Each structure stands twice: as structure tokens, then as C-alpha cells.
Amino acid sequence: MNKVEPRTLPGFMELYPNEQIVFNNIKKVIEETYQSYGFYPLDTPVIESSDVLLAKAGGETEKQIYRFTKGDNDLSLRFDLTVPLAKYVAKRYNELTFPFKRYQIGKVYRGERPQKGRFREFYQCDIDVIGDESLSIMFDAEMPSIIYDIFKKLNIGDFVIRINNRKVLGGFFEYLELTDKITDILRIIDKLEKIGTDKVISLLEELSIPKDKIDKIINFINVKGTNNEKIKSLKDMNINNDNFITGLNELETVINTMKLMEINEDNFEIDLTIARGLDYYTGTVYETILKDYPGIGSVCSGGRYDDLAGFYTDKKLPGVGISIGLTRLFDQLLDNNIININEASITDMLIIPFCEDYEYIFKVYNTLKKNNIKVDICYMDKGFKQKMKYANKINAKYVILIGEDEIKENVISLKNMVTGEQEKLTIEELLERKL
């Protein structure tokens, strides 16, 4: 019989156990932080009817969809978590309480060419607040507070949350009478960090924008100073455009509220080059960068949008949200040696028996379990060295040795796998240690 070669398709992440432990720990931090801000869990189907899932899709997005038929059904795998959310809210509008705060952590699928940092199957960690007709700007300030808490808890390096407002950008270009070129201009300035100022100027010239207006654009996006100084500089421009004024007021409200939320100002800044989602976001936008690893790119992004579900319902459902691409983030953290996977373990204590009297062994085991200690038993029919080698490989913090002498004395022998120290303790003394 011919054997099938065991292989994993390109673009699909498959981790070693110690890597998976760290991955799960990161996911747990994100989920618990989302919950702490009052977001409710949501889990939508991985497979949807194609006409529902692709209601707004087009261009490159539609080309990347995994689409197939089963019987008479035209089906597709979800390519993000936003479209399923839109469907969910439109379908259950009458039963939901608004503002509707939800989080979802799940896999999505995109059939793009796999390359470093790009996956065909990957986890997204999304939160969104959806309003009915309107949504308070205060939620725009809550989002960076959540980002701040998550990355402080993850402790993967210093970070900065870059914040802008699309109304400020759009209003400024309207003021310069460049309304018909806004999308192209945004696409160019969004590349500033990658291509540099000279290339940006060159690309703007290709749009036939007069030199004096190009100079104003460059000066505008390069406004310097603290967040308060940038707000003041924007006000001092005296730009008479309703869109600009509204966006600037929103931006100032978000920044001031973030300070009230005690977010360290070293961790956020106004950045007028941030555009994000050229045809989607309409107000506040965010990007989060690890300061020591800018090459990784944004590790958490999002923003405000006017209409979540316009392709499903006539109801106006504005929202604001953020997303963390967990699979890509984890892959980058591994590559840059930012996280330590070598000490990852799910076992605090490993019991190694040296006799066949399992009554006492299970008494110890059950007592530890009832006290929420992660404990396992080594049932290997091998020698002491092999069992200790196994304990080292699974990164057990402690080993509990139980033989006939321990049973007679009603104790256990506890070995610290880091220091090598070993001592005899009663079960009560072990619990008192709170190891």
C-alpha cells in the first residue's frame, strides 16, 4: 500500500505544541480584554451563501474568495469578520440592543498567493460597536484604550497608536479644490513612510496637482509637535470647510478623552498620513506600530465607518471597530524572537510514580486538581532518567516523586525543575506554598 506524504498546504499555519501554547495565551489576553470592556462574544458560520457574503465584494477581494458548490448551493468561505457581522446585525436588528458591542475571534480565508507574512487561513480578532442611526464619538476613544490595554498586557515591546480622522483629510483636500483627486492623493500619502517625501511629491505631480498645492499637502501631513500642538496647528490654518472642522473637533475629543482614560501619551500620536480603507472608513482611523519593529507594520488597525450593512438593509448602522490579525502578528513575533516559546508549558506539576499503589497517587492528583493546579501523571514504562527527560521536554515546573517511602510517610517528594532542589512535603504543606 502506497503511503500518502503528510504535508500542510502553503499559506496555512500549523504550530508545534509549545508555539500553540503561547499563541493561545496571546489569544486569551485579547479575548479577556475585549470582555472587560463589555463586548459580547459572537461566532458566525465559516461558510455562507455566496450572494450574502459577496454582496459588497468586488475586485481583488472577490478573486480571493474560496467559492464552491454543494448540490444546488453556491457557497463561500468568509474572508473577514466584518461582512458576517453586517449580515448578523441586519438579520437580527429587531432583537438586538444598540449600541451593540461584539467581539469575534475566528479564522477567515483568502485565496491569495502565500508569502512571508501572508496566509490563506488566519485568525482575526475583531471588536465593533454598532449604533442605530448614530453612535457617540466616545466609542472612538474607547478603541485605543482597548488597544493600549492589550499591548501593555502582552508585553511584546513599546508601541504607538497612530490616530487620524478621515474628515480632516477629506476636508483639507476639498478646501484645496482637489475633491476629484482625494482617493488618489490618500493612496499616495498613505505610502509616505515606505517611499519617502520625494517620491510622494513625484506621484502627486503625476496627478497634475499645482506645485503650490503640493507644498501645502506636504506641509500639512508633516505637522510636528505634541498632540496638543498638532491640534493647535490645524486650528491655526483657519480652514473654512465643514468636513474639516467636524473632523478636527472629533479628533480633539478623541485625544482629550484618551488622556482622561489615563492612556500614556507616549503610546499615541496624531499622524495625518494615516488614511486606511480608502472607500470604507469615514472618521477616526487607527494604526498600531511596535516601535522597535516598525518593519512588521501595523499590528492593530481600524476606525469609524458610517454604514455597516447598507447592502443588506435600509437602516443606517454606523460603527467603529478594530482588528488584530493574530496569525500574522504571531508569525512576525516568532520571526523577530520577540516572544519566548522555549519555556511554554501547560503542566505546573508532573507526578512520577515509582510503585503500583495508585490509591495514594490519585489522592495527591485529585487534591491538586481540586485546587486548580495543572497536574499530570507520567505513566511511561521507562527508567527514571527517561521520565525526567520527558518532564524537561514538557517544561514541567515541578516534579512530584511518589514511591513506597513517600506513601508510608504520607508525603510527596517535590523537585524544583529550575533550581534542582528537592524536599519532602505533606500535601497540605504543598498547597500552602501556592506554587
C-alpha positions in Angstrom: 0.0 0.0 0.0 1.4 3.4 -1.0 1.7 5.9 1.8 0.4 9.4 1.4 3.0 12.1 2.2 1.9 14.1 5.2 2.0 17.7 4.2 0.3 21.0 5.0 -0.9 23.3 2.3 1.1 26.5 1.8 -0.5 29.6 3.5 -1.8 27.6 6.4 -0.2 27.9 9.8 0.5 24.7 11.8 2.3 25.2 15.1 4.4 23.0 17.4 2.7 22.4 20.9 4.9 24.9 22.7 4.2 27.5 20.0 0.5 26.8 20.2 0.5 27.3 24.0 2.0 30.8 23.5 -0.4 31.5 20.6 -3.4 30.5 22.8 -2.1 32.7 25.7 -2.0 35.7 23.4 -5.5 35.0 22.1 -6.7 34.7 25.7 -5.3 38.1 26.7 -7.1 39.7 23.7 -10.4 37.9 24.4 -10.4 38.7 28.1 -9.6 42.4 27.4 -12.4 42.6 24.9 -14.8 41.1 27.5 -13.5 43.5 30.2 -14.8 46.4 28.1 -18.3 45.0 27.8 -18.1 43.3 24.4 -20.3 40.2 23.9 -19.0 37.1 22.1 -20.2 36.3 18.6 -19.5 33.3 16.4 -20.8 33.4 12.8 -20.6 30.5 10.3 -17.4 29.9 8.3 -19.5 29.1 5.3 -22.1 31.5 3.9 -24.3 31.7 0.8 -22.2 33.4 -1.8 -24.8 36.0 -2.7 -24.9 37.0 1.0 -21.2 37.0 1.6 -20.3 38.7 -1.7 -23.0 41.4 -1.6 -20.4 44.1 -1.5 -17.3 42.3 -2.6 -15.5 43.0 -5.9 -12.1 43.4 -7.5 -9.2 41.7 -5.8 -11.3 40.6 -2.8 -13.7 38.6 -4.9 -10.9 36.9 -6.7 -9.5 35.7 -3.4 -12.8 34.1 -2.2 -12.9 30.4 -1.7 -16.1 29.6 -3.6 -17.6 26.2 -4.3 -20.9 24.4 -4.9 -22.5 21.7 -2.9 -25.6 20.3 -4.6 -27.6 23.3 -5.8 -25.9 25.7 -3.2 -23.4 28.3 -4.2 -21.2 28.7 -1.1 -18.2 30.7 0.0 -15.8 30.8 3.0 -15.8 34.0 4.9 -12.9 36.3 4.0 -13.3 38.6 7.0 -15.4 39.0 10.1 -17.0 42.3 9.2 -19.3 41.2 6.4 -20.7 38.3 8.6 -21.3 40.9 11.4 -23.2 43.1 8.9 -25.4 40.2 7.9 -25.9 39.3 11.6 -26.9 42.8 12.7 -29.2 43.3 9.6 -30.9 39.9 10.2 -31.4 40.4 14.0 -31.9 44.2 14.1 -35.2 44.0 15.9 -33.8 41.7 18.7 -30.5 43.5 19.3 -29.8 46.2 21.9 -28.0 49.2 20.5 -25.2 50.3 20.8 -24.4 46.7 20.0 -20.9 45.7 21.3 -19.5 42.5 19.9 -16.2 40.7 19.6 -15.3 37.8 17.4 -12.1 35.7 17.2 -12.1 33.2 14.4 -10.5 32.0 11.2 -11.0 33.7 7.9 -9.9 32.5 4.4 -8.4 34.3 1.4 -7.0 32.6 -1.6 -4.1 34.9 -2.2 -0.6 33.9 -3.2 1.1 32.7 0.1 4.2 34.5 1.0 6.0 35.6 4.2 3.5 37.2 6.5 0.6 36.3 4.2 -1.7 33.4 4.9 -4.7 31.8 3.3 -6.2 30.8 6.6 -5.7 33.1 9.6 -7.2 34.3 12.8 -8.8 37.7 13.1 -9.6 39.3 16.5 -12.3 41.9 15.9 -14.4 44.2 18.0 -17.0 46.6 16.8 -19.6 48.9 18.4 -22.7 49.4 16.1 -25.1 52.2 16.6 -28.7 52.7 15.4 -28.7 55.9 13.3 -26.0 57.5 15.4 -23.0 56.5 17.6 -21.2 58.5 20.2 -17.7 59.7 19.4 -16.7 58.5 22.9 -16.6 55.0 21.5 -13.8 56.2 19.1 -11.8 57.0 22.2 -12.6 53.6 23.8 -10.9 51.7 20.9 -7.4 53.0 21.5 -7.9 52.4 25.3 -8.5 48.7 24.4 -5.5 48.6 22.1 -3.4 50.1 24.9 -4.5 47.6 27.5 -3.9 44.6 25.2 -0.4 45.5 24.2 0.6 46.5 27.7 -0.6 43.1 28.9 1.1 41.2 26.0 4.4 42.9 27.0 5.9 42.5 23.5 7.7 45.8 23.3 7.0 49.6 23.2 4.2 50.6 20.8 2.5 53.7 19.5 -1.1 54.1 18.4 -1.3 56.4 15.4 -4.6 58.3 15.1 -6.1 60.4 12.4 -9.6 61.4 11.1 -10.6 60.9 7.5 -12.9 64.0 7.7 -9.8 66.1 8.4 -8.0 64.8 5.4 -11.1 64.9 3.1 -12.0 68.4 4.2 -8.4 69.7 3.7 -8.4 68.4 0.1 -11.8 69.8 -0.5 -10.5 73.2 0.7 -7.7 72.9 -1.8 -10.3 72.2 -4.5 -8.9 68.7 -5.1 -12.2 66.8 -4.4 -12.0 64.8 -7.6 -8.5 63.6 -6.7 -9.0 62.8 -3.0 -8.8 59.0 -3.3 -5.6 59.1 -5.4 -4.0 61.6 -3.0 -4.9 59.5 0.0 -3.5 56.4 -1.7 -0.2 58.2 -2.3 0.3 59.8 1.2 -0.6 56.5 2.8 2.7 55.3 1.3 4.8 58.1 2.7 6.7 56.0 5.3 7.6 53.4 2.7 8.5 55.6 -0.3 9.7 58.9 1.2 8.7 62.5 0.7 10.4 62.9 -2.7 8.6 60.0 -4.3 5.3 61.3 -2.8 5.9 64.7 -4.4 6.7 63.0 -7.7 3.4 60.9 -7.7 1.4 64.0 -6.8 2.9 65.8 -9.7 1.7 63.0 -12.0 -1.8 63.8 -10.9 -1.3 67.3 -12.4 -1.6 69.0 -9.0 -0.1 72.5 -9.0 3.2 72.9 -7.1 1.8 75.4 -4.6 -0.9 72.9 -3.6 1.6 70.0 -3.4 3.7 72.2 -1.0 0.6 72.7 1.2 -0.2 69.0 1.2 3.4 68.1 2.3 3.4 70.8 5.0 0.0 69.6 6.2 0.9 65.9 6.6 4.2 66.8 8.2 2.8 68.9 11.0 5.1 68.5 14.0 4.8 68.7 17.8 2.9 67.1 20.6 -0.7 66.0 20.1 -2.0 69.3 21.5 0.4 71.3 19.4 -0.7 69.4 16.3 -4.4 70.2 17.1 -3.4 73.9 17.6 -1.5 74.0 14.3 -4.5 72.5 12.4 -6.8 75.1 14.1 -4.4 77.9 13.2 -4.7 77.0 9.5 -8.2 78.6 9.6 -9.6 76.2 7.0 -13.1 77.1 6.2 -14.6 73.7 5.4 -17.4 72.0 7.4 -15.9 68.5 6.9 -12.5 69.6 8.1 -13.9 71.4 11.2 -16.1 68.5 12.1 -13.2 66.0 11.8 -10.9 68.3 13.8 -13.4 68.6 16.6 -13.8 64.8 16.6 -10.0 64.3 16.7 -9.6 66.7 19.6 -12.4 65.0 21.5 -10.8 61.5 21.0 -7.4 62.7 22.1 -8.7 64.5 25.2 -10.8 61.6 26.2 -7.9 59.2 25.8 -6.0 61.3 28.3 -8.9 61.1 30.8 -8.7 57.3 30.3 -5.1 57.5 31.6 -3.5 56.3 28.4 0.1 57.2 28.4 0.7 59.9 25.8 4.0 58.2 24.9 1.8 55.5 23.4 -0.3 57.5 21.0 0.1 60.3 18.5 -1.8 62.1 15.8 -0.4 61.1 12.4 -2.0 62.9 9.4 -0.6 60.3 6.9 -2.9 57.5 8.2 -5.8 57.0 5.8 -6.8 53.3 6.0 -9.6 51.7 4.0 -9.9 54.3 1.3 -13.6 53.5 0.5 -14.7 52.3 3.9 -13.6 54.4 6.9 -15.2 57.8 7.3 -13.9 59.3 10.6 -11.4 58.3 13.2 -8.7 55.8 12.0 -6.1 53.9 13.9 -2.8 52.0 13.3 -0.6 50.5 15.9 3.1 50.0 15.4 5.7 48.3 17.6 8.4 51.0 18.0 11.3 48.6 18.0 10.0 46.6 15.0 8.4 49.1 12.5 9.1 46.7 9.7 6.3 44.4 11.0 3.8 47.1 10.0 0.5 47.7 11.8 -0.3 45.1 14.4 -3.8 46.5 15.1 -5.9 48.8 13.0 -9.4 50.0 12.4 -11.6 53.0 12.5 -15.1 54.6 12.2 -17.5 53.9 9.4 -20.9 55.4 8.5 -22.8 52.4 7.3 -22.1 48.8 8.3 -24.9 47.0 6.5 -26.1 49.2 3.6 -26.1 46.2 1.2 -28.5 44.3 3.5 -30.8 46.9 4.9 -32.0 50.5 4.6 -31.3 51.0 8.3 -28.3 53.4 9.0 -25.9 51.5 11.2 -22.7 53.5 11.9 -19.9 51.8 13.8 -16.3 51.9 15.0 -14.0 48.9 15.4 -10.5 47.5 15.4 -9.0 44.2 14.3 -5.8 42.3 15.2 -4.6 39.8 12.6 -3.4 37.3 15.2 -1.9 34.7 12.9 0.3 37.3 11.0 1.2 39.0 14.3 2.3 35.7 15.9 4.3 34.8 12.9 6.1 38.1 13.0 6.7 37.9 16.7 8.3 34.4 16.2 10.5 35.6 13.3 11.8 38.5 15.3 12.4 36.5 18.5 10.1 38.8 20.4 8.3 36.0 22.3 9.8 33.1 24.2 8.3 29.7 23.3 11.0 27.6 24.9 9.5 27.7 28.4 5.9 27.3 27.3 4.1 24.6 29.3 0.6 23.6 30.3 1.8 21.5 33.2 2.7 23.0 36.6 3.4 19.7 38.2 4.2 16.2 36.8 3.7 13.2 39.1 6.2 10.4 38.5 5.1 7.2 40.3 7.7 4.7 41.5 5.2 2.0 42.6 1.9 0.4 41.6 -0.1 1.7 44.6 -2.2 4.3 42.7 -4.6 4.9 45.6 -2.3 7.4 47.2 -1.1 8.7 43.9 -4.6 9.6 42.8 -5.3 11.1 46.2 -2.5 13.6 45.6 -3.6 14.0 41.9 -7.2 14.7 42.8 -6.3 17.1 45.6 -4.1 19.2 43.3 -6.8 19.2 40.6 -9.4 20.4 43.0 -7.1 23.3 44.0 -6.8 24.4 40.3 -3.2 23.2 39.9 -2.3 22.0 36.4 -1.0 18.5 37.1 -0.3 15.4 35.0 0.8 11.9 35.7 3.7 10.2 33.9 2.6 6.7 33.0 5.7 5.9 31.0 7.0 2.4 31.5 10.6 3.6 31.4 13.5 4.4 33.7 13.9 7.4 36.0 16.2 9.3 33.5 13.8 8.9 30.7 10.9 10.1 32.8 12.9 13.2 34.0 13.9 13.9 30.4 10.2 13.8 29.5 9.5 16.3 32.4 12.1 18.6 31.0 10.8 18.4 27.4 7.3 19.4 28.5 8.7 22.2 30.7 7.1 21.0 33.9 7.9 23.5 36.6 7.9 20.8 39.3 8.1 17.1 39.5 6.3 15.1 42.3 8.0 11.8 43.1 5.9 9.2 44.8 7.3 5.8 45.8 6.7 3.4 48.7 8.7 5.5 51.2 6.5 8.6 50.4 3.3 6.6 50.8 4.5 5.2 54.1 5.3 8.7 55.4 2.2 10.2 53.8 4.3 12.8 52.0 5.5 13.6 48.5 9.0 14.5 47.2 8.9 17.8 45.3 11.7 18.6 42.8 12.0 22.1 41.5 13.0 21.7 37.8 14.6 25.1 37.6 16.8 25.0 40.7 17.1 21.3 41.1 16.2 21.5 44.8 14.2 18.6 46.2 12.3 18.3 49.5 9.6 16.2 51.2 6.3 17.8 52.0 2.8 16.8 53.1 0.0 17.6 50.6 -1.2 20.4 53.0 2.3 21.9 53.0 2.5 21.7 49.3 -0.8 23.6 48.9 0.3 26.2 51.4 3.3 27.0 49.1 0.8 28.2 46.4 3.3 27.3 43.7 
